[in-house]
Amino acid sequence: MVPELRMRALSMEVTCLDVVWRDLRETVSVRFSAQEDAFVVITLNGGVDVRGAGSDLFEALKEVCLRLEEMGALLLCNGARIDVYPSQMQRQATRGRRAYVMTLPRGPARPESVDIFAPARLDLVGSVAEQREFFERWLLS
């Protein structure tokens, strides 16, 4: 194996998360890497891959979430919660792997930081647009 390819393969992480399609829930494989351009790939049980790429893991995950939304599905992870968004410093230091849990109104204390690939409850997850709207309201609070 070419050393460059081996290094890239070793830096990829794999986890399992749930996807909800209307009333159905399925566990899917999630592969991601923050080397060079970040990417996220989920493999649905039918063998279909849903891919996203971006400048960091949060951007790549947002692309995957948008594609899932088009299919009528939601990925149940912290990165898809409407109240979770990374700061610029987190994006640089963790390549978007960690993000803050924001509360309204914004308080003086630093918000809790979470792994965007950790599981989340369905009632906390929303669309990419809802997440962006919550973040903008939080900034103004």
WOMO-V831974 format. One record per residue. N is the residue number from 1. RES is the residue in three letters. OMEGA is omega in whole degrees, 0 to 359 (none if undefined). BURIAL is b if it has 24 or more other ideal C-beta (glycine too) atoms within 12 Angstrom, else e. Layout:
n & res & omega & burial
N & RES & OMEGA & BURIAL
N & RES & OMEGA & BURIAL
This chain:
n & res & omega & burial
1 & MET & 177 & e
2 & VAL & 184 & e
3 & PRO & 181 & e
4 & GLU & 179 & e
5 & LEU & 179 & e
6 & ARG & 180 & e
7 & MET & 180 & e
8 & ARG & 180 & e
9 & ALA & 181 & e
10 & LEU & 184 & e
11 & SER & 179 & e
12 & MET & 176 & e
13 & GLU & 180 & b
14 & VAL & 175 & e
15 & THR & 176 & b
16 & CYS & 177 & e
17 & LEU & 177 & b
18 & ASP & 171 & b
19 & VAL & 179 & b
20 & VAL & 175 & b
21 & TRP & 183 & e
22 & ARG & 181 & e
23 & ASP & 183 & e
24 & LEU & 178 & e
25 & ARG & 176 & e
26 & GLU & 177 & b
27 & THR & 183 & e
28 & VAL & 175 & b
29 & SER & 179 & b
30 & VAL & 177 & b
31 & ARG & 179 & b
32 & PHE & 178 & b
33 & SER & 178 & b
34 & ALA & 178 & b
35 & GLN & 181 & e
36 & GLU & 174 & e
37 & ASP & 181 & e
38 & ALA & 175 & b
39 & PHE & 175 & b
40 & VAL & 177 & b
41 & VAL & 172 & b
42 & ILE & 178 & b
43 & THR & 179 & e
44 & LEU & 184 & b
45 & ASN & 177 & e
46 & GLY & 180 & e
47 & GLY & 180 & e
48 & VAL & 176 & e
49 & ASP & 172 & e
50 & VAL & 189 & b
51 & ARG & 173 & b
52 & GLY & 178 & b
53 & ALA & 180 & b
54 & GLY & 182 & b
55 & SER & 176 & e
56 & ASP & 184 & b
57 & LEU & 180 & b
58 & PHE & 178 & b
59 & GLU & 179 & b
60 & ALA & 178 & b
61 & LEU & 178 & b
62 & LYS & 178 & b
63 & GLU & 178 & b
64 & VAL & 180 & b
65 & CYS & 177 & b
66 & LEU & 179 & b
67 & ARG & 177 & b
68 & LEU & 178 & b
69 & GLU & 178 & b
70 & GLU & 179 & e
71 & MET & 181 & e
72 & GLY & 184 & e
73 & ALA & 175 & b
74 & LEU & 176 & b
75 & LEU & 185 & b
76 & LEU & 177 & b
77 & CYS & 181 & b
78 & ASN & 180 & b
79 & GLY & 178 & b
80 & ALA & 177 & b
81 & ARG & 181 & b
82 & ILE & 183 & b
83 & ASP & 181 & b
84 & VAL & 179 & b
85 & TYR & 181 & b
86 & PRO & 171 & b
87 & SER & 177 & b
88 & GLN & 180 & e
89 & MET & 178 & e
90 & GLN & 181 & b
91 & ARG & 180 & b
92 & GLN & 186 & e
93 & ALA & 185 & e
94 & THR & 183 & b
95 & ARG & 177 & b
96 & GLY & 181 & b
97 & ARG & 180 & b
98 & ARG & 180 & b
99 & ALA & 181 & b
100 & TYR & 169 & b
101 & VAL & 186 & b
102 & MET & 176 & b
103 & THR & 177 & e
104 & LEU & 352 & e
105 & PRO & 181 & e
106 & ARG & 181 & e
107 & GLY & 182 & e
108 & PRO & 182 & e
109 & ALA & 176 & e
110 & ARG & 180 & e
111 & PRO & 176 & e
112 & GLU & 178 & e
113 & SER & 182 & e
114 & VAL & 174 & b
115 & ASP & 184 & b
116 & ILE & 180 & b
117 & PHE & 175 & b
118 & ALA & 181 & b
119 & PRO & 177 & b
120 & ALA & 178 & b
121 & ARG & 181 & e
122 & LEU & 183 & b
123 & ASP & 178 & e
124 & LEU & 186 & e
125 & VAL & 178 & b
126 & GLY & 180 & b
127 & SER & 177 & e
128 & VAL & 179 & b
129 & ALA & 178 & e
130 & GLU & 179 & e
131 & GLN & 180 & b
132 & ARG & 178 & e
133 & GLU & 179 & e
134 & PHE & 180 & b
135 & PHE & 180 & b
136 & GLU & 175 & e
137 & ARG & 180 & e
138 & TRP & 179 & b
139 & LEU & 183 & e
140 & LEU & 185 & e
141 & SER & none & e
